[in-house]
Each structure stands twice: as structure tokens, then as C-alpha cells.
Amino acid sequence: MSTTTIHTRELPEPLPLRRMVGPGVVAVGIGMAAGEIILWPYLTAIGGLGLLWLAFTTLAVQFVINMEIERYTLATGQTAVAGFSRWWKGWGILICLAGAFQYVWPGWATSGSTVFTYLVGGGDPVWITVGVLVAIGVLLTFSKVIYTTVERVETAKVALTLFFLVVVVVFVISLSTWGAGAKATVTEFGRIPGGISFTLLLSAIGAAGAGGVHNLVLSNWIRDKRYGMGAHVPQLVSPVTGRVEAAGADLYTFPPDSQDRWTVWWRRANLEHLVTFVAVCFVTIGVMSLLAYETLFGRDDLTNDPSFLRIQAGIFATEVGTWLKILFLAVAAVSLWAAAMGLLDIIGRLAADFLRRNYLAASARWTEPRLYLTVVWAEIVLGSLILLAGFTQPLGLLIVSTCAASVVTLLYSVLLVRLNTRDLPSPVRLRGWRLGGMLAAIAFYGFFAVAMVVTQLQRL
């Protein structure tokens, strides 16, 4: 375990709830992509509505996990990954490598570009994706406060997506489909439809809401949003346009007489995440799955790639009007590209925070913002090379990424239990029903991960 200085500082006055809104929106904005637009609708199209229970269960599990990530940073100002690394730097290395593996496959950006070609009637998805990735890198490089840029992009995306969902609820989804969805969620709870592999299920679980290192970066986002003790840590800014360097190698703690403030912070943080993340994901997965059931279920011409979105768009044009086809494809493309931007931000923050804290704390050259942009551009270059080398199947890339997400979520859920039961002051530690929820989360992800491994071994 590394030696860490613990500073006692005042816990800041809780922000009004309206000013706390943001991290949950960023999380849902990035997460509202592969799972909500592609994987869960695809599962519904081939297997019916019998898996909605699994999507909703995953969101409930993720709420418990995400709030434990936020708990640690609210109370200490330090990220969860920094907390793990205080025991053994290897945990940080493993998580950073897992994140790099999870997001180096540009499945989200490629899927967005593929959908864009459906919208404009042609084009090469590979070169479009390379151009999009470079544009994202330039935008992040010249953002004065990077979190603010990401939050604005993801908020606009969420608003656009919710507008589309209202439109399809009014014009497309029938009452009978709503009834079928409600019935299937209750009567088929715990069942897995035939013909759906555990690999695809683990992938869909990893793409429901957030997943993998995506969840862990909530630590960084709430810190930049000035939650709790994170207010004592400077924000991450661009080395090109900003002057303040993010820092926070040391732990912070607050005096016992701040317990009432902690209670308000904790209650408001839970409410922010419940409304902006869980509720929005719930609505999005539910409506997009009902939409897929309404338009695609029972067809025998669906293939294991995003081309089913083109089929769905054609149905919209025939049954409602060309305007809905255009809206659908535009929203899908923008949504997937915005997610790609957020994912680059995620791995950049994760790796920069870890490397600066553990190996480069004394370096004047390798500041955290410089490390951040180096990692972001490295991911852009590697992702582009993967595409140019011929690995261009979007759904295949997404399945690789999201299966990795589920496995890494299992790993850090175990670490979070130890972190928040042993390394926090007694009054704010993980206990009670939330501890039970974390143990259930470990069992949940563990079951599907083991089932996937057993299934793959049986095929050998």
C-alpha cells in the first residue's frame, strides 16, 4: 500500500440540486448508444420482449454500483481507481488496460458512420469514422474545461434522443405492443429466450446504461462538477487553452461536525443519478426495444450487423413518412458519434489520473492534461489503424467492447466493496441494504461472465 497524506478540509455547502445535474447526463449520454440503439433492439428483434426484465435489472444493479463510485469521491475527493491503486498499483494498471482494450475498438464511431451512409445514400464508413475521430480529438484538445464540453455535447444528444422517443411513441408504437412489453417483463422474468448466446447477453448487459470503466469515470466527472470533497481538486483543462492542472493525489476528509452536510450531498447525488441516468436509460431501452418489436420482430432477413437499422428506417418511411426515416437515422448517427466522443474522454481521464498520481507526480512535462490528450490521440490513432487494417464490422467490434465492459465491472465491484467498507470514515461507509446490493451486483455479473466462459469452452 502506498503512503498517502490525508488532509482535513471543510465539506463544502451542498450545491442546489439543479446545479448538480450533469454527471448523470454525461453518463447516460455516452451510454445511450450501442446498447439502446443497436444491441437491445437487435435482441428484441430476434428474441422478442422477453429480455426487457434483464435490461431493467441491469440498470438497477448499475445504480447501486455507480453510487458507491460516487460515495468514495464525494467523501475523499479522490477517484475510485486512485483508491484501488493505494493498495496495489496493479489494480490501476489492469483497469487502465481493460479500458484501453474496451474502447480502442471504434465500434460506436463505426456504427454511427455506417448509419450515416444509410442516411446520405453512400460513402465509406471507414474514412468517415477516421474523420469523425480526428474531429473529436480536435474538439477535446481545444476545450477550455473538457468536462464542460463533454457535458454540453451529451446533454444535446440526450435532448435530441428523447425528442425522437416522443415522436415514435405518438406515431409508431401501438397499444398492443405496450401491453406485450408490460406482460413479458413480468411473466418472463428470469427466462432467456432460445437462440440468444450468453456472449450476446453479456455484451448487452455491458451496454445497458453504462458499463466497464465508463462507470468508474463518474469519479472524475463529479469531481469536475465540484461535488463534495471533489471541490478541493482543480478541474481537468486543456493544456492548449487552460492554465489550471487537475490534481488530487492526496486524500481529503471532513470533520465529524459536517455529517449533516454529508447527508444532504448524498441524498442529492442519489436523486441526480436516479433521475438523469437510471430513468432516462429505462425509458430509452424500453421505447427502443418496443419500437424494434413493433417494426422488426418475426422477420427472417435480419443479420448480425447494424443493417437492421436501415430496414427499420425503410419501414418508417413506408408507414409514417420519409421525414421519420431521416430523423431516425440522423438521431442514431449523432448519438453514436457523441458516445464515441465520451468514450475517448473516459479512457483519457482514467489513464491520465492513474499515471500522474502513481508514476509522474513530480514531472513538470507530463501534466495531467498533457497525459489526457496523449492518451486520447493514441486511442484515435489505434482505432483508425484497426479500421484501416480491415476490422470494420461494427456489431462485432461492439460485442468485443461490451463483453470486456461486463468483465471489468465484475472486477471493480469486488474492489469497491473493500474500498467503501474499510477505507472510509465509519459514518459514511458502505453498509446495510447497499452492501447487500453490491454483493448482488457481484453475483449478477459473475453469473453471466461464468456462463459465457462455460459456453465458449463447450464449443472447443
C-alpha positions as CSV (number, residue, x, y, z in Angstrom):
1,M,0.0,0.0,0.0
2,S,1.4,3.4,-0.9
3,T,1.8,6.2,1.6
4,T,-0.9,8.8,1.3
5,T,-1.3,12.1,3.2
6,I,-4.8,12.7,4.4
7,H,-5.8,16.3,4.7
8,T,-8.8,17.5,6.8
9,R,-10.8,20.2,5.0
10,E,-14.3,21.5,5.4
11,L,-17.0,19.7,3.4
12,P,-18.4,22.4,1.1
13,E,-22.0,23.5,1.4
14,P,-24.2,21.2,-0.8
15,L,-25.0,22.6,-4.2
16,P,-28.6,23.1,-5.1
17,L,-29.9,20.0,-7.0
18,R,-30.3,22.0,-10.2
19,R,-26.6,22.8,-10.2
20,M,-25.6,19.1,-9.5
21,V,-27.3,17.9,-12.7
22,G,-24.7,16.9,-15.2
23,P,-22.6,13.8,-14.4
24,G,-25.7,11.5,-14.7
25,V,-26.5,13.2,-18.1
26,V,-22.9,12.7,-19.3
27,A,-23.0,9.0,-18.2
28,V,-26.4,8.4,-19.9
29,G,-25.4,10.4,-23.0
30,I,-22.3,8.2,-23.5
31,G,-24.2,5.1,-22.6
32,M,-27.2,5.8,-24.8
33,A,-25.7,4.3,-27.9
34,A,-24.6,0.8,-28.5
35,G,-27.0,-0.8,-26.1
36,E,-30.0,1.4,-26.5
37,I,-29.8,1.9,-30.3
38,I,-28.3,-1.4,-31.5
39,L,-27.8,-4.3,-29.1
40,W,-31.1,-4.3,-27.1
41,P,-33.3,-3.5,-30.1
42,Y,-31.4,-6.3,-32.0
43,L,-32.1,-8.7,-29.2
44,T,-35.7,-7.8,-29.2
45,A,-36.0,-8.1,-32.9
46,I,-34.7,-11.7,-32.9
47,G,-36.0,-12.8,-29.5
48,G,-39.0,-10.7,-28.6
49,L,-39.7,-8.7,-25.5
50,G,-38.7,-11.5,-23.0
51,L,-35.4,-9.8,-22.1
52,L,-36.7,-6.4,-21.0
53,W,-36.5,-7.7,-17.4
54,L,-32.8,-8.2,-17.8
55,A,-32.2,-4.7,-19.1
56,F,-34.2,-3.2,-16.2
57,T,-32.4,-5.4,-13.7
58,T,-29.0,-4.3,-15.1
59,L,-30.0,-0.6,-14.6
60,A,-31.0,-1.3,-11.0
61,V,-27.7,-3.0,-10.4
62,Q,-25.7,-0.2,-12.0
63,F,-27.4,2.4,-9.9
64,V,-26.1,0.6,-6.8
65,I,-22.6,0.3,-8.2
66,N,-22.5,3.9,-9.6
67,M,-23.4,5.4,-6.3
68,E,-20.6,3.5,-4.5
69,I,-18.2,5.0,-7.0
70,E,-19.6,8.5,-6.2
71,R,-19.6,7.8,-2.5
72,Y,-15.8,7.4,-2.4
73,T,-15.1,10.6,-4.4
74,L,-17.8,12.6,-2.6
75,A,-16.1,11.7,0.7
76,T,-12.4,12.0,-0.3
77,G,-12.0,14.0,-3.5
78,Q,-10.1,11.1,-4.9
79,T,-11.1,8.8,-7.7
80,A,-12.1,5.2,-7.1
81,V,-9.2,4.0,-9.3
82,A,-6.8,6.0,-7.2
83,G,-8.3,4.4,-4.1
84,F,-7.7,0.9,-5.6
85,S,-4.2,1.8,-6.5
86,R,-3.3,2.7,-3.0
87,W,-3.4,-1.0,-2.1
88,W,-1.6,-2.2,-5.2
89,K,-0.7,-0.2,-8.4
90,G,-1.5,-3.3,-10.4
91,W,-5.2,-2.7,-9.9
92,G,-4.9,0.6,-11.7
93,I,-2.8,-0.9,-14.4
94,L,-5.3,-3.7,-15.0
95,I,-8.3,-1.3,-15.1
96,C,-6.5,1.1,-17.5
97,L,-5.5,-1.7,-19.8
98,A,-9.1,-3.1,-19.7
99,G,-10.4,0.4,-20.5
100,A,-7.9,0.8,-23.4
101,F,-9.0,-2.7,-24.7
102,Q,-12.7,-1.9,-24.2
103,Y,-12.6,1.4,-26.1
104,V,-9.8,1.1,-28.7
105,W,-12.2,-0.9,-30.9
106,P,-14.1,2.0,-32.5
107,G,-17.4,0.2,-32.7
108,W,-19.5,3.2,-31.6
109,A,-18.0,5.6,-34.1
110,T,-18.0,3.0,-36.9
111,S,-21.7,2.2,-36.2
112,G,-22.5,5.9,-36.4
113,S,-20.7,6.3,-39.7
114,T,-22.4,3.2,-41.1
115,V,-25.8,4.7,-40.1
116,F,-24.7,8.0,-41.7
117,T,-24.1,6.2,-45.0
118,Y,-27.7,4.9,-44.9
119,L,-28.9,8.5,-44.3
120,V,-26.9,10.1,-47.2
121,G,-27.1,7.1,-49.5
122,G,-23.5,6.1,-49.7
123,G,-19.9,6.7,-48.6
124,D,-17.1,4.7,-47.0
125,P,-17.8,4.2,-43.2
126,V,-14.1,3.6,-42.6
127,W,-12.9,7.0,-43.8
128,I,-15.9,8.8,-42.4
129,T,-15.1,7.2,-39.0
130,V,-11.4,8.3,-39.2
131,G,-12.6,11.8,-40.0
132,V,-15.0,11.8,-37.1
133,L,-12.4,10.5,-34.6
134,V,-10.0,13.3,-35.7
135,A,-12.7,15.9,-35.3
136,I,-13.5,14.7,-31.8
137,G,-9.8,14.8,-30.9
138,V,-9.5,18.4,-32.1
139,L,-12.6,19.4,-30.1
140,L,-11.3,17.9,-26.9
141,T,-7.9,19.4,-27.5
142,F,-9.2,23.0,-27.7
143,S,-11.8,22.7,-24.9
144,K,-11.0,25.1,-22.1
145,V,-12.7,22.9,-19.5
146,I,-13.0,19.5,-21.0
147,Y,-15.8,18.3,-18.8
148,T,-18.0,21.3,-19.8
149,T,-17.6,20.5,-23.5
150,V,-18.5,16.8,-22.9
151,E,-21.4,17.7,-20.8
152,R,-22.8,20.1,-23.4
153,V,-22.5,17.6,-26.2
154,E,-24.0,14.7,-24.3
155,T,-26.9,16.9,-23.0
156,A,-27.8,18.0,-26.5
157,K,-27.7,14.4,-27.6
158,V,-29.9,13.2,-24.8
159,A,-32.4,16.0,-25.6
160,L,-32.5,15.0,-29.3
161,T,-32.9,11.3,-28.4
162,L,-35.8,12.0,-26.0
163,F,-37.5,14.1,-28.7
164,F,-37.3,11.2,-31.1
165,L,-38.7,8.8,-28.5
166,V,-41.7,11.1,-28.0
167,V,-42.3,11.1,-31.8
168,V,-42.2,7.3,-32.1
169,V,-44.5,6.9,-29.1
170,V,-47.0,9.1,-30.8
171,F,-46.7,7.9,-34.4
172,V,-45.4,4.3,-34.3
173,I,-45.8,2.1,-31.2
174,S,-49.2,0.6,-30.8
175,L,-51.1,0.0,-27.5
176,S,-50.9,-3.8,-28.1
177,T,-47.1,-3.5,-28.1
178,W,-47.1,-1.6,-24.9
179,G,-49.3,-4.3,-23.4
180,A,-47.0,-7.1,-24.7
181,G,-43.9,-5.4,-23.2
182,A,-45.5,-5.0,-19.8
183,K,-46.7,-8.6,-19.8
184,A,-43.3,-10.0,-21.0
185,T,-41.4,-8.1,-18.3
186,V,-43.5,-9.7,-15.6
187,T,-44.3,-13.1,-16.9
188,E,-40.9,-13.9,-18.5
189,F,-38.7,-12.6,-15.6
190,G,-35.7,-14.8,-15.2
191,R,-36.1,-16.5,-18.6
192,I,-33.6,-16.4,-21.5
193,P,-35.2,-16.8,-25.0
194,G,-33.9,-19.5,-27.1
195,G,-31.3,-18.8,-29.8
196,I,-29.5,-16.0,-27.8
197,S,-26.0,-16.8,-26.7
198,F,-24.5,-15.8,-23.3
199,T,-21.9,-13.9,-25.2
200,L,-24.5,-11.7,-26.7
201,L,-26.3,-11.4,-23.4
202,L,-23.1,-10.4,-21.6
203,S,-22.5,-7.8,-24.3
204,A,-26.0,-6.4,-24.0
205,I,-25.6,-6.2,-20.2
206,G,-22.3,-4.4,-20.6
207,A,-24.0,-1.9,-22.9
208,A,-27.2,-1.2,-20.8
209,G,-26.8,2.2,-19.4
210,A,-23.0,2.4,-18.7
211,G,-20.5,-0.4,-18.4
212,G,-16.9,-1.2,-17.6
213,V,-14.6,1.7,-17.0
214,H,-17.4,4.0,-18.1
215,N,-18.9,3.8,-14.7
216,L,-15.6,4.4,-12.9
217,V,-15.1,7.8,-14.5
218,L,-18.2,9.1,-12.6
219,S,-15.5,9.8,-10.0
220,N,-13.8,12.2,-12.4
221,W,-17.0,13.8,-13.6
222,I,-18.4,14.5,-10.2
223,R,-15.1,15.9,-9.1
224,D,-15.1,18.4,-12.1
225,K,-18.7,19.2,-11.2
226,R,-17.5,20.2,-7.7
227,Y,-19.3,17.5,-5.7
228,G,-18.4,17.2,-2.1
229,M,-14.7,17.0,-1.3
230,G,-14.0,17.0,-5.1
231,A,-14.4,20.8,-4.9
232,H,-10.9,20.9,-3.4
233,V,-9.4,19.3,-6.6
234,P,-8.8,21.6,-9.6
235,Q,-10.6,20.8,-12.8
236,L,-9.1,19.0,-15.9
237,V,-8.5,21.6,-18.6
238,S,-6.8,21.7,-22.0
239,P,-3.1,22.3,-21.9
240,V,-3.6,24.4,-25.0
241,T,-6.3,26.8,-23.7
242,G,-6.3,26.4,-19.9
243,R,-3.9,27.0,-17.1
244,V,-5.2,25.0,-14.1
245,E,-4.0,21.5,-13.8
246,A,-6.1,18.8,-12.2
247,A,-4.5,17.4,-9.1
248,G,-5.6,15.3,-6.2
249,A,-3.0,12.7,-5.2
250,D,-3.8,13.2,-1.6
251,L,-6.9,12.1,0.3
252,Y,-9.2,14.6,1.9
253,T,-11.5,14.0,4.9
254,F,-14.0,16.3,6.6
255,P,-14.6,16.9,10.3
256,P,-17.3,15.0,12.2
257,D,-19.5,18.1,12.6
258,S,-20.1,18.0,8.8
259,Q,-22.2,14.9,8.9
260,D,-25.4,16.8,8.2
261,R,-23.9,18.3,5.1
262,W,-22.8,14.9,4.0
263,T,-26.4,13.6,4.4
264,V,-27.6,16.3,2.0
265,W,-24.9,15.8,-0.5
266,W,-25.5,12.0,-0.5
267,R,-29.3,12.4,-0.9
268,R,-29.0,14.9,-3.7
269,A,-26.3,12.9,-5.6
270,N,-28.6,9.8,-5.4
271,L,-31.5,11.8,-6.7
272,E,-29.5,13.3,-9.6
273,H,-28.3,9.9,-10.7
274,L,-31.6,8.2,-10.3
275,V,-33.4,10.8,-12.5
276,T,-30.8,11.7,-15.1
277,F,-29.2,8.3,-15.5
278,V,-31.5,5.4,-14.4
279,A,-34.8,6.9,-15.5
280,V,-33.5,8.1,-18.9
281,C,-31.9,4.8,-19.6
282,F,-35.0,2.9,-18.5
283,V,-37.2,5.0,-20.9
284,T,-34.7,4.8,-23.8
285,I,-34.1,1.0,-23.7
286,G,-37.8,0.3,-23.1
287,V,-39.1,2.5,-26.0
288,M,-36.3,1.5,-28.5
289,S,-37.0,-2.2,-27.7
290,L,-40.8,-1.7,-28.1
291,L,-40.0,0.1,-31.4
292,A,-37.9,-2.9,-32.6
293,Y,-40.6,-5.3,-31.6
294,E,-43.3,-3.3,-33.4
295,T,-41.3,-3.0,-36.7
296,L,-38.9,-5.9,-36.9
297,F,-40.0,-8.9,-34.8
298,G,-40.7,-12.0,-36.8
299,R,-38.7,-11.0,-39.9
300,D,-36.2,-13.6,-41.2
301,D,-34.0,-11.1,-43.1
302,L,-32.1,-9.6,-40.1
303,T,-28.4,-10.1,-39.9
304,N,-25.8,-9.7,-37.2
305,D,-24.9,-6.1,-38.1
306,P,-26.5,-2.6,-38.0
307,S,-28.1,-3.1,-41.4
308,F,-31.3,-3.9,-39.4
309,L,-31.5,-0.1,-38.7
310,R,-31.7,0.5,-42.5
311,I,-34.6,-2.0,-42.7
312,Q,-36.3,-0.3,-39.8
313,A,-35.8,3.2,-41.4
314,G,-37.4,1.9,-44.6
315,I,-40.4,0.7,-42.6
316,F,-40.7,4.2,-41.0
317,A,-40.7,5.8,-44.5
318,T,-43.4,3.4,-45.7
319,E,-45.7,3.5,-42.7
320,V,-45.2,7.1,-41.4
321,G,-43.2,9.2,-43.9
322,T,-39.7,9.8,-45.2
323,W,-39.3,12.5,-42.5
324,L,-39.3,9.9,-39.8
325,K,-36.7,7.8,-41.6
326,I,-34.4,10.8,-41.9
327,L,-35.0,11.8,-38.2
328,F,-34.3,8.2,-37.1
329,L,-31.0,7.8,-39.0
330,A,-29.8,11.3,-38.1
331,V,-30.5,10.7,-34.4
332,A,-28.8,7.3,-34.4
333,A,-25.7,8.6,-36.2
334,V,-25.3,11.7,-34.0
335,S,-26.0,9.6,-30.9
336,L,-23.3,7.0,-31.7
337,W,-20.7,9.7,-32.6
338,A,-21.4,11.6,-29.4
339,A,-20.9,8.3,-27.5
340,A,-17.6,7.9,-29.2
341,M,-16.5,11.3,-28.0
342,G,-17.5,10.4,-24.5
343,L,-15.6,7.1,-24.6
344,L,-12.4,8.8,-25.7
345,D,-12.8,11.2,-22.8
346,I,-13.3,8.3,-20.4
347,I,-10.1,6.4,-21.2
348,G,-8.2,9.7,-21.4
349,R,-9.3,10.7,-17.8
350,L,-8.8,7.2,-16.4
351,A,-5.2,6.7,-17.7
352,A,-4.1,10.3,-17.1
353,D,-5.3,10.3,-13.5
354,F,-3.6,7.0,-12.8
355,L,-0.3,7.7,-14.5
356,R,0.1,11.2,-13.0
357,R,-0.7,10.0,-9.4
358,N,1.4,6.9,-9.4
359,Y,4.4,7.5,-11.8
360,L,4.7,11.1,-12.9
361,A,3.7,13.2,-9.9
362,A,7.0,15.1,-10.0
363,S,7.1,15.6,-13.7
364,A,6.8,19.2,-15.0
365,R,6.4,18.0,-18.5
366,W,3.8,15.3,-18.1
367,T,1.0,17.2,-16.5
368,E,-2.4,15.5,-16.3
369,P,-3.9,17.5,-19.2
370,R,-1.0,16.5,-21.4
371,L,-1.3,12.9,-20.4
372,Y,-5.0,13.1,-21.1
373,L,-4.6,14.4,-24.7
374,T,-1.7,11.9,-25.4
375,V,-4.0,9.0,-24.4
376,V,-6.9,10.4,-26.4
377,W,-4.9,10.8,-29.6
378,A,-3.2,7.4,-29.1
379,E,-6.7,5.9,-29.0
380,I,-7.7,7.8,-32.1
381,V,-4.6,6.6,-34.0
382,L,-5.0,3.0,-32.8
383,G,-8.7,2.9,-33.6
384,S,-8.1,4.3,-37.1
385,L,-5.4,1.7,-37.7
386,I,-7.7,-1.1,-36.6
387,L,-10.3,0.1,-39.1
388,L,-7.8,0.6,-41.9
389,A,-6.5,-2.9,-41.3
390,G,-9.9,-4.3,-42.2
391,F,-11.6,-4.8,-38.8
392,T,-14.7,-2.9,-39.8
393,Q,-17.7,-5.0,-38.6
394,P,-19.5,-2.6,-36.2
395,L,-21.5,-5.1,-34.3
396,G,-18.5,-7.4,-33.9
397,L,-16.5,-4.6,-32.5
398,L,-19.3,-3.6,-30.1
399,I,-19.6,-7.1,-28.8
400,V,-15.9,-7.3,-28.1
401,S,-16.0,-4.0,-26.3
402,T,-19.1,-4.6,-24.3
403,C,-18.2,-8.1,-23.1
404,A,-14.9,-6.6,-21.8
405,A,-17.1,-4.0,-20.1
406,S,-19.0,-6.6,-18.2
407,V,-16.0,-8.5,-17.0
408,V,-14.2,-5.3,-15.7
409,T,-17.4,-4.3,-14.0
410,L,-17.3,-7.5,-12.0
411,L,-13.7,-6.9,-11.0
412,Y,-14.1,-3.4,-9.7
413,S,-17.4,-4.2,-8.0
414,V,-15.4,-6.5,-5.7
415,L,-12.8,-3.8,-5.1
416,L,-15.5,-1.2,-4.4
417,V,-16.9,-3.3,-1.5
418,R,-13.5,-3.4,0.1
419,L,-12.8,0.3,-0.6
420,N,-16.0,1.6,0.9
421,T,-16.2,-0.7,3.9
422,R,-12.6,-0.3,5.0
423,D,-11.1,3.0,3.7
424,L,-13.8,5.5,4.5
425,P,-14.7,7.0,7.9
426,S,-17.3,4.9,9.8
427,P,-20.2,7.3,9.4
428,V,-20.1,7.3,5.6
429,R,-19.1,3.7,5.0
430,L,-21.0,1.2,2.8
431,R,-23.4,-0.8,4.9
432,G,-26.9,-2.1,5.1
433,W,-29.1,-2.7,2.0
434,R,-26.5,-1.0,-0.2
435,L,-23.9,-3.6,0.9
436,G,-26.4,-6.3,0.1
437,G,-27.0,-4.6,-3.3
438,M,-23.3,-4.7,-4.1
439,L,-23.0,-8.3,-3.2
440,A,-26.0,-9.0,-5.5
441,A,-24.3,-7.0,-8.3
442,I,-21.2,-9.1,-8.0
443,A,-23.3,-12.3,-8.2
444,F,-25.2,-10.8,-11.2
445,Y,-22.2,-10.0,-13.3
446,G,-20.3,-13.1,-12.1
447,F,-23.1,-15.4,-13.2
448,F,-23.2,-14.1,-16.8
449,A,-19.4,-14.0,-17.1
450,V,-19.0,-17.6,-15.9
451,A,-21.9,-18.7,-18.2
452,M,-20.2,-17.1,-21.1
453,V,-16.9,-18.8,-20.4
454,V,-18.5,-22.2,-19.9
455,T,-20.4,-21.8,-23.2
456,Q,-17.2,-20.9,-25.1
457,L,-15.4,-23.9,-23.6
458,Q,-18.1,-26.2,-24.6
459,R,-17.6,-25.1,-28.2
460,L,-13.9,-26.1,-28.2
